Amino acid sequence: MPHQGEILQDAIKNSGISITRIVEELGITRPTIYRKFKDETVDYSFVKKVGDIINCDFSAEFTALQQADSLIVTPVVKTAVANTVTPRVIQTLNTDPDHSKQLLALQIKYIALLEAYNELLLKVYGPK
């Protein structure tokens, strides 16, 4: 059974929409999206954004059960003020003594922080 990153990659391939267009609309780099394709779990907010771009509903593929064992990064409601950074709430749903899972959770948090930082840079300085 393919993991969530592979499901996301297949859906993008089947949509006919180019990776270039998707990364531009998401405001991320190509290496970032390719890293997401390798991840076994992908945060739902990212999946939702991609689904909106490619007109795909991932609710059947990404069930709550699949997300329950992972770290979930959820956006907080955006304010109406322009050029504000979207704050994120980080919550862990499962405290596992397995160190590899803890390391993976920290890696996911770190990547989420980097993406939030990139969002901020884009809002402050605009695209290149």
C-alpha positions as CSV (number, residue, x, y, z in Angstrom):
1,M,0.0,0.0,0.0
2,P,1.5,3.4,-1.0
3,H,2.2,5.9,1.8
4,Q,0.7,9.4,1.9
5,G,3.5,11.1,0.0
6,E,3.2,8.6,-2.9
7,I,-0.6,9.0,-3.0
8,L,-0.1,12.8,-3.2
9,Q,2.5,12.4,-6.0
10,D,0.2,10.0,-8.0
11,A,-2.7,12.4,-7.7
12,I,-0.6,15.3,-9.0
13,K,0.7,13.2,-11.9
14,N,-2.9,12.1,-12.8
15,S,-4.2,15.7,-12.6
16,G,-2.1,16.9,-15.6
17,I,-1.1,20.0,-13.7
18,S,2.6,20.7,-13.7
19,I,4.8,20.5,-10.6
20,T,6.1,24.0,-11.5
21,R,2.6,25.5,-11.3
22,I,1.8,23.7,-8.0
23,V,5.0,24.9,-6.3
24,E,4.5,28.4,-7.5
25,E,0.9,28.5,-6.2
26,L,2.0,27.0,-2.9
27,G,5.0,29.3,-2.6
28,I,7.5,26.5,-2.0
29,T,10.4,25.1,-3.8
30,R,10.6,22.0,-6.0
31,P,12.9,20.1,-3.5
32,T,10.3,20.8,-0.8
33,I,7.5,19.1,-2.7
34,Y,9.7,16.2,-3.7
35,R,10.5,15.7,0.0
36,K,6.8,15.6,0.7
37,F,6.5,12.8,-1.8
38,K,8.9,10.8,0.2
39,D,7.2,11.3,3.5
40,E,5.0,8.5,4.9
41,T,2.7,11.1,6.5
42,V,1.9,14.5,5.1
43,D,0.2,17.2,7.2
44,Y,-3.4,17.7,6.2
45,S,-3.2,21.4,5.6
46,F,-0.6,20.8,2.9
47,V,-2.7,18.1,1.3
48,K,-5.8,20.3,1.4
49,K,-3.8,23.1,-0.4
50,V,-2.6,20.7,-3.1
51,G,-6.1,19.3,-3.5
52,D,-7.5,22.8,-4.0
53,I,-5.0,23.4,-6.8
54,I,-5.5,20.1,-8.6
55,N,-9.3,19.9,-7.8
56,C,-8.9,16.6,-5.9
57,D,-10.7,15.6,-2.7
58,F,-8.2,13.5,-0.6
59,S,-10.7,12.7,2.1
60,A,-10.9,9.0,1.1
61,E,-7.2,8.6,0.8
62,F,-6.2,10.6,3.9
63,T,-8.5,9.4,6.7
64,A,-8.4,10.6,10.3
65,L,-7.0,7.1,11.2
66,Q,-4.0,7.6,9.0
67,Q,-3.3,11.0,10.6
68,A,-3.8,9.8,14.2
69,D,-0.4,8.3,14.6
70,S,1.5,11.2,13.3
71,L,2.2,14.8,14.1
72,I,-0.4,17.1,12.7
73,V,0.3,20.8,11.8
74,T,-2.9,22.7,11.6
75,P,-3.3,26.4,10.6
76,V,-5.1,28.8,12.9
77,V,-7.8,31.0,11.4
78,K,-6.2,33.8,9.3
79,T,-6.8,37.4,10.3
80,A,-8.2,39.9,7.8
81,V,-5.1,42.0,7.9
82,A,-3.0,41.8,4.8
83,N,0.6,40.5,5.0
84,T,0.1,38.6,8.2
85,V,1.8,35.3,8.9
86,T,-0.4,32.4,9.4
87,P,0.3,31.1,12.9
88,R,0.4,27.3,13.3
89,V,-0.6,25.1,16.2
90,I,1.7,22.1,16.7
91,Q,0.3,19.2,18.6
92,T,1.4,15.7,19.1
93,L,-1.3,13.1,19.3
94,N,0.9,10.1,20.3
95,T,3.8,10.2,22.7
96,D,5.8,7.1,21.6
97,P,8.9,5.9,23.4
98,D,10.3,4.9,20.0
99,H,13.1,7.3,19.3
100,S,12.9,7.0,15.5
101,K,9.3,8.2,15.6
102,Q,10.2,11.0,17.9
103,L,13.0,12.0,15.5
104,L,10.6,11.9,12.6
105,A,8.1,14.1,14.6
106,L,10.9,16.6,15.2
107,Q,11.9,16.6,11.6
108,I,8.3,17.3,10.5
109,K,8.1,20.2,13.0
110,Y,11.4,21.6,11.7
111,I,10.2,21.4,8.1
112,A,6.9,23.1,9.0
113,L,8.8,25.9,10.7
114,L,11.0,26.3,7.6
115,E,8.0,26.5,5.4
116,A,6.4,29.1,7.7
117,Y,9.6,31.1,7.5
118,N,9.6,30.9,3.7
119,E,6.0,32.1,3.7
120,L,7.0,35.0,5.9
121,L,9.9,35.9,3.6
122,L,7.6,35.8,0.5
123,K,5.1,38.0,2.3
124,V,7.7,40.5,3.4
125,Y,10.0,40.6,0.3
126,G,7.8,39.1,-2.4
127,P,8.8,36.5,-5.0
128,K,12.2,36.7,-6.6
